[in-house]
Amino acid sequence: MNKYEAMFIIKPDLSEEEKKNLLNQINDAVAKYQGKVVDSSIWAERRKLYFPIKRQHEGTYYLVNFQAPPLSIKEMRNIYRLNENILRVLISALK
């Protein structure tokens, strides 16, 4: 299994309950594909975006460090793209 870091920009206007459910969904998607979440946390609350993404001018940044098989990353990206509360996701491999 390789080590990865994922940065999510999520909608800033979610309630605490919706945000908690979304963060659980993100972590569950890693576990679904035989991955293991090492660390996850809110990186920044309500930051102004440089340009609008899906008509949003602000976003909440969520950082996840995890281990997963390399072939599962594509499926995870597809799941994250289908979620309307996730504005953008960037997954990068760590050495």
TORKE-141397 format. One record per residue (C-alpha): residue number from 0; residue in three letters; x, y, z. Coordinates in Angstrom, 1 decimal, always signed. Layout:
TORKE-141397
{rolum NUM,ala,{X,Y,Z}},
...
end
This chain:
TORKE-141397
{rolum 0,met,{+0.0,+0.0,+0.0}},
{rolum 1,asn,{+1.2,+3.5,-0.9}},
{rolum 2,lys,{+0.9,+6.6,+1.2}},
{rolum 3,tyr,{-1.3,+9.5,+0.0}},
{rolum 4,glu,{-2.5,+12.9,+1.0}},
{rolum 5,ala,{-5.8,+14.3,-0.1}},
{rolum 6,met,{-7.0,+17.9,+0.1}},
{rolum 7,phe,{-10.7,+18.5,-0.1}},
{rolum 8,ile,{-12.5,+21.8,-0.6}},
{rolum 9,ile,{-16.0,+21.5,+0.7}},
{rolum 10,lys,{-18.9,+23.9,+0.8}},
{rolum 11,pro,{-18.5,+26.3,+3.7}},
{rolum 12,asp,{-22.3,+26.7,+4.4}},
{rolum 13,leu,{-22.9,+23.1,+5.7}},
{rolum 14,ser,{-24.3,+22.7,+9.1}},
{rolum 15,glu,{-22.1,+20.9,+11.7}},
{rolum 16,glu,{-24.1,+17.7,+11.3}},
{rolum 17,glu,{-23.8,+17.8,+7.5}},
{rolum 18,lys,{-20.1,+18.5,+7.7}},
{rolum 19,lys,{-19.6,+15.6,+10.2}},
{rolum 20,asn,{-21.5,+13.3,+7.9}},
{rolum 21,leu,{-19.5,+14.4,+4.9}},
{rolum 22,leu,{-16.2,+13.9,+6.6}},
{rolum 23,asn,{-17.3,+10.4,+7.7}},
{rolum 24,gln,{-18.2,+9.7,+4.0}},
{rolum 25,ile,{-14.8,+10.8,+2.9}},
{rolum 26,asn,{-13.1,+8.5,+5.4}},
{rolum 27,asp,{-15.5,+5.6,+4.7}},
{rolum 28,ala,{-14.6,+5.8,+1.0}},
{rolum 29,val,{-10.9,+5.1,+1.8}},
{rolum 30,ala,{-11.9,+2.1,+4.0}},
{rolum 31,lys,{-14.2,+0.8,+1.3}},
{rolum 32,tyr,{-11.2,+0.3,-1.1}},
{rolum 33,gln,{-9.0,-1.5,+1.5}},
{rolum 34,gly,{-7.4,+1.8,+2.6}},
{rolum 35,lys,{-6.5,+3.0,+6.0}},
{rolum 36,val,{-6.9,+6.6,+7.2}},
{rolum 37,val,{-3.8,+7.7,+9.1}},
{rolum 38,asp,{-4.8,+11.3,+10.0}},
{rolum 39,ser,{-7.6,+13.6,+9.0}},
{rolum 40,ser,{-8.5,+17.1,+10.1}},
{rolum 41,ile,{-10.0,+20.4,+9.1}},
{rolum 42,trp,{-7.1,+22.4,+7.6}},
{rolum 43,ala,{-8.9,+25.8,+7.3}},
{rolum 44,glu,{-12.4,+27.1,+7.9}},
{rolum 45,arg,{-14.1,+29.4,+5.4}},
{rolum 46,arg,{-11.2,+30.5,+3.3}},
{rolum 47,lys,{-11.8,+32.8,+0.3}},
{rolum 48,leu,{-11.2,+31.0,-3.0}},
{rolum 49,tyr,{-9.0,+32.6,-5.7}},
{rolum 50,phe,{-11.7,+32.0,-8.2}},
{rolum 51,pro,{-15.3,+30.6,-7.8}},
{rolum 52,ile,{-15.8,+26.8,-7.9}},
{rolum 53,lys,{-19.3,+25.6,-8.6}},
{rolum 54,arg,{-20.6,+29.2,-7.8}},
{rolum 55,gln,{-18.9,+29.2,-4.4}},
{rolum 56,his,{-16.6,+32.0,-3.4}},
{rolum 57,glu,{-15.4,+30.4,-0.1}},
{rolum 58,gly,{-14.6,+26.9,+1.0}},
{rolum 59,thr,{-13.6,+24.7,+3.9}},
{rolum 60,tyr,{-10.3,+22.8,+3.5}},
{rolum 61,tyr,{-10.1,+19.2,+4.8}},
{rolum 62,leu,{-6.8,+17.3,+4.8}},
{rolum 63,val,{-6.6,+13.4,+4.9}},
{rolum 64,asn,{-3.5,+11.3,+5.1}},
{rolum 65,phe,{-4.1,+7.7,+4.2}},
{rolum 66,gln,{-2.7,+4.4,+2.9}},
{rolum 67,ala,{-4.3,+2.6,+0.0}},
{rolum 68,pro,{-3.6,+0.3,-3.0}},
{rolum 69,pro,{-2.6,+2.4,-6.1}},
{rolum 70,leu,{-5.4,+1.0,-8.2}},
{rolum 71,ser,{-8.1,+2.2,-5.8}},
{rolum 72,ile,{-7.3,+5.9,-6.2}},
{rolum 73,lys,{-9.2,+6.3,-9.4}},
{rolum 74,glu,{-12.4,+4.8,-7.9}},
{rolum 75,met,{-12.1,+7.1,-4.9}},
{rolum 76,arg,{-11.8,+10.1,-7.1}},
{rolum 77,asn,{-15.0,+9.1,-8.9}},
{rolum 78,ile,{-16.9,+8.7,-5.7}},
{rolum 79,tyr,{-15.7,+12.2,-4.5}},
{rolum 80,arg,{-16.7,+13.8,-7.8}},
{rolum 81,leu,{-20.2,+12.6,-7.4}},
{rolum 82,asn,{-20.7,+14.3,-4.0}},
{rolum 83,glu,{-22.2,+17.7,-4.5}},
{rolum 84,asn,{-20.8,+19.0,-1.2}},
{rolum 85,ile,{-17.2,+18.5,-2.3}},
{rolum 86,leu,{-16.1,+21.4,-4.6}},
{rolum 87,arg,{-12.6,+20.1,-5.4}},
{rolum 88,val,{-10.3,+17.2,-4.5}},
{rolum 89,leu,{-6.6,+16.7,-5.0}},
{rolum 90,ile,{-4.9,+13.4,-4.2}},
{rolum 91,ser,{-1.2,+13.2,-4.3}},
{rolum 92,ala,{+1.2,+10.3,-3.5}},
{rolum 93,leu,{+3.7,+10.7,-0.6}},
{rolum 94,lys,{+7.2,+9.3,-0.6}},
end
